[in-house]
Amino acid sequence: MKITTLFLSIFVLFAAVSCDQNPVFFSIFEEIPPQDPFIEGTPSNMVVFERIYPDPEYPDDPLKNITVPILYVGSDTINWYAKRNYGRPFPQNMEPGSSWNASIYWIPHPQPGGRIIQLAATNDHLYALSLLIKTNTFTVHRIGKDSDSNWKYVTSSNSRIQTIFADPAGEGRIFAGASGSGSNFDILYLDNSNPDSPVLRELRTGTSLLSGAVFKGGSHYLSTRGSGIFQVSETVLSAGGSIDESDVLHLADESENNNHLFMGMIKLEDTTILAIERNGGTFYKVDINLYQQIKIEDSDTETIRTGDFATGALALWQSTSPNPLTNMPDKKLIAGKQGNLFSASSVLNGYMEFDLDPTGSLDMEKRGSDPENVSSIGLIPINHLFQVPKDVDVNMIFFASTQNRGLWSLREISPQRWRWNAESD
């Protein structure tokens, strides 16, 4: 069925402080026609990576430079978003704020060829997974922090890579999911022992597709779409050599099977690791040698979940100013969802909101909020969500990478008037 008319809505940004589950973005009171997206199609995920540039105030001094945190997102090319004149007073002819693809924050050319389908960032490198359409092959390239560094090809023991993930706290490691034998997949890890020749090596075969990676307490936790969650220590990876069953631990709740289809993982501000399951969108808490469903407090059966199906889009959000009742910013966990086609609801997709307390911990007394009345973005599948930090944009813009509808953003168009719409340049 083709939707011939699509109206977007302006929202009031509202942070709930009571036990009632009011959505963050709600209250339709004006219809706005959709605008063409600056980044079209199905954008990649978003990552923030710091790069080092010559200090514009000292152009002749190679020892003086500035470090700039930049948001990156891929499509047919890699785009970047940063403060226009980072760390400097704005000239009279320059508008304050942040913008897309400012020439002062160039990235090396040529960029990785093909379509950029996923990005990953460690402390020292930005990685790009690209699909070469004509040959139907996948490649991984990386660049370093210095603005003079060029893209370097990352070799791999398996060239059929489909996903890449990294936790910036994860000792510079990235992990990849690649097609294996038959219908199985392989998990690869980055061997960076020779920085001039980085290589992705086999970690585990015969699994499902890798869907997330989080680092905590010296170990990497790896979620998959059908084989549960694995754990491997950084000590084992640093030592190289073979990886066997005793090194890669299959986390298990004894009361459940280990074939969960996990769509993604996220680490909360309090360092709790959460994984989200496809069917029902149930959240699991991941800990050493164990993962288990998160249940509503004082309930033996009701879980914290999105309902219907989870897309794997997970992001942390917080208000840009303190709540006057708590004097702390409101915080949320936002999760993308795909609705049931047979539901009576007019909103099939969009996202769910889950309250976090001021420390960033999940509020297990409350269910998620389904903001069904918020926007026609609810009609669009959301693949990735991301809120930029203040050092990228003081307004901490919230972005959504959608399926075939480009990059969207939630922006304040006038005091206390907000709207979701396709992001423009």
SVG drawing of the C-alpha trace seen along z (x, -y; Angstrom):
<svg xmlns="http://www.w3.org/2000/svg" viewBox="-8 -41 63 66">
<polyline fill="none" stroke="black" stroke-width="0.4" points="0.0,0.0 1.4,-3.4 1.1,-6.3 0.5,-9.3 0.4,-12.0 2.5,-12.1 2.3,-14.9 4.8,-15.5 4.1,-17.0 5.6,-19.6 6.2,-18.4 6.5,-19.8 9.5,-18.3 8.2,-17.1 10.0,-15.1 7.9,-13.2 8.7,-13.4 5.7,-11.5 4.9,-7.8 2.7,-8.5 4.5,-7.5 4.4,-10.6 6.5,-10.4 9.4,-12.7 8.2,-13.8 4.4,-14.3 1.5,-16.6 0.5,-17.0 -0.7,-20.6 0.5,-21.5 1.0,-19.6 4.2,-20.2 4.8,-18.9 7.9,-16.6 11.1,-18.1 13.6,-16.3 16.4,-14.6 19.9,-15.9 21.1,-12.3 18.8,-10.1 18.0,-6.4 18.9,-4.2 21.7,-5.9 24.2,-3.9 24.5,-4.2 26.0,-7.3 29.2,-7.5 31.3,-10.3 35.0,-10.3 37.6,-12.9 40.0,-14.1 43.0,-16.4 43.4,-19.4 45.9,-22.2 45.0,-25.2 43.6,-27.8 45.0,-30.6 48.5,-29.2 48.5,-27.9 52.3,-27.9 53.0,-26.1 52.8,-22.3 53.0,-21.7 49.7,-23.5 46.5,-21.7 42.9,-21.3 41.0,-18.1 37.4,-18.1 34.7,-15.7 32.6,-15.0 29.5,-13.0 29.8,-10.7 27.0,-8.9 27.3,-6.9 25.2,-6.6 26.6,-6.8 29.4,-8.7 30.5,-9.6 29.0,-12.8 30.1,-14.7 28.5,-17.1 30.4,-19.4 30.5,-22.9 31.2,-25.3 34.2,-27.0 35.0,-24.6 36.8,-26.2 37.0,-29.6 34.9,-32.8 32.7,-33.0 33.6,-35.7 30.9,-38.2 30.1,-36.6 29.7,-33.1 26.5,-31.8 27.1,-30.1 26.1,-26.5 26.8,-23.2 26.6,-22.1 27.1,-19.3 30.3,-18.7 32.1,-21.9 35.3,-21.9 37.5,-22.7 36.9,-19.2 37.8,-17.3 38.2,-13.6 40.7,-11.8 39.8,-11.2 39.1,-9.0 36.7,-7.7 35.9,-4.0 34.1,-3.0 30.5,-1.7 27.7,-2.3 28.7,-2.9 26.5,-0.5 28.0,-0.7 30.5,-2.7 32.4,-1.9 34.6,-4.1 37.4,-3.2 39.5,-5.7 42.1,-5.8 40.3,-4.9 37.1,-5.4 36.1,-2.2 33.8,-2.1 32.1,1.1 31.1,0.5 29.3,2.6 30.6,2.5 27.4,2.8 28.8,3.9 30.8,6.8 28.6,7.4 31.7,7.5 32.3,5.9 35.3,4.0 36.5,2.5 38.7,-0.7 39.9,-2.9 41.4,-6.3 43.2,-7.6 42.7,-10.7 45.2,-12.9 43.7,-14.9 46.7,-13.8 46.0,-10.1 44.6,-8.3 42.1,-5.4 43.8,-2.1 42.3,1.3 41.7,3.7 42.4,7.3 40.2,10.1 40.2,13.9 36.6,13.7 35.7,11.1 31.9,11.6 31.6,9.1 28.1,7.8 28.3,6.0 31.0,4.3 30.8,3.1 33.1,1.4 32.8,0.0 35.0,-3.1 36.1,-1.9 37.1,1.5 40.9,1.3 40.7,0.4 39.0,3.6 36.3,3.9 34.3,7.1 32.7,8.2 30.0,10.6 30.6,12.4 28.8,15.1 30.3,18.5 29.6,21.9 26.0,22.7 23.5,20.6 26.0,19.9 28.0,16.9 31.5,16.2 32.6,13.7 35.8,11.9 38.0,9.7 40.6,7.1 44.2,8.1 46.1,4.8 49.4,6.1 50.9,4.6 49.3,1.2 50.4,0.9 48.6,4.2 45.4,4.5 43.6,7.7 40.2,9.2 40.8,12.7 38.4,15.6 37.1,15.7 34.1,18.1 32.5,20.0 29.0,21.6 27.1,18.8 24.4,16.3 25.0,12.8 26.8,10.5 24.5,7.7 26.4,5.8 29.6,5.4 30.1,3.9 33.2,3.8 33.1,4.0 35.5,5.2 38.1,6.4 35.7,8.5 33.9,8.0 30.3,9.1 29.0,10.0 25.3,10.4 24.1,12.4 20.8,12.8 20.0,16.4 23.0,17.7 22.7,15.7 25.6,13.8 29.3,14.6 32.0,13.3 35.7,13.1 38.4,11.4 40.7,8.8 43.6,10.8 42.8,13.7 42.6,11.5 45.8,9.7 47.6,13.0 46.5,14.2 46.5,17.9 43.5,20.1 40.1,19.3 38.2,22.2 35.0,22.9 36.7,22.2 37.7,18.7 34.5,17.7 31.7,18.1 28.1,18.7 26.1,16.8 23.1,18.8 20.1,18.4 19.5,22.0 15.8,21.6 16.0,20.6 17.3,21.8 20.4,20.1 19.0,19.4 17.7,15.9 17.7,13.5 19.2,10.4 19.0,7.3 21.4,5.1 23.2,4.1 23.8,0.9 25.7,0.0 23.9,-2.4 25.5,-5.3 25.7,-3.1 27.6,-0.5 24.7,2.0 24.7,3.9 21.3,4.5 20.5,6.7 17.1,6.5 15.4,9.5 13.6,9.4 10.3,11.0 8.5,9.0 11.4,6.6 12.2,8.0 15.3,6.5 17.9,8.8 20.5,7.8 23.9,9.1 26.5,9.9 29.4,12.3 28.4,15.7 24.7,14.9 21.9,13.0 18.4,12.8 15.1,11.1 14.4,7.8 11.1,7.9 9.0,5.1 9.7,4.7 7.3,6.7 6.2,8.8 7.2,12.4 6.1,12.4 5.9,9.0 9.0,8.0 10.4,4.6 10.0,4.7 8.9,2.7 6.2,5.2 5.8,6.5 9.3,6.5 12.5,4.7 14.6,3.2 17.8,3.0 17.9,-0.8 19.0,-1.8 20.1,-5.2 20.4,-7.2 18.7,-10.5 18.7,-13.3 17.2,-16.8 19.4,-19.8 18.3,-21.6 17.5,-20.4 14.0,-19.4 12.9,-22.2 11.5,-19.6 14.6,-17.5 17.3,-20.0 18.7,-17.2 18.3,-16.4 15.6,-13.9 17.1,-10.7 15.6,-8.0 16.5,-4.8 15.0,-5.0 14.4,-1.7 13.2,-1.3 10.3,1.0 8.4,2.6 4.7,2.9 2.4,5.9 0.8,5.4 -2.4,6.8 -2.5,4.2 -5.4,1.7 -2.8,-1.0 -2.1,-3.6 1.5,-3.7 3.3,-0.6 6.9,-1.5 8.7,-4.4 10.2,-3.9 9.5,-3.2 10.8,-5.2 12.0,-3.9 12.7,-6.0 16.2,-6.2 17.0,-7.6 19.4,-10.5 22.4,-8.1 21.4,-6.6 20.0,-3.3 16.9,-1.7 13.8,-2.4 12.4,1.1 9.2,-0.1 7.9,-1.5 6.8,-0.1 7.9,-1.7 6.0,-4.5 4.6,-4.0 4.1,-7.6 1.6,-6.5 0.4,-10.0 3.7,-11.7 4.5,-11.7 4.3,-10.1 7.9,-9.0 6.0,-6.3 5.0,-5.0 8.7,-4.6 11.1,-1.8 14.0,-3.2 17.3,-1.4 19.5,-3.6 19.0,-6.4 21.6,-8.8 21.8,-11.9 24.8,-14.1 26.8,-15.2 27.1,-18.9 30.6,-19.2 29.3,-18.4 26.1,-20.5 25.0,-22.5 21.4,-21.6 22.2,-17.8 20.1,-17.1 18.4,-13.6 18.8,-11.8 17.1,-8.8 18.4,-6.7 15.3,-5.4 14.6,-2.7 14.6,-4.2 13.4,-7.7 16.8,-9.2 18.1,-10.8 15.6,-12.5 16.1,-14.8 14.1,-16.3 14.7,-20.0 13.4,-23.0 11.9,-25.3 10.9,-28.0 10.8,-28.2 9.1,-25.0 8.1,-24.0 9.7,-20.9 9.3,-18.8 10.5,-15.5 11.3,-15.9 13.9,-14.8 17.2,-16.4 18.2,-19.2 21.6,-20.8"/>
</svg>
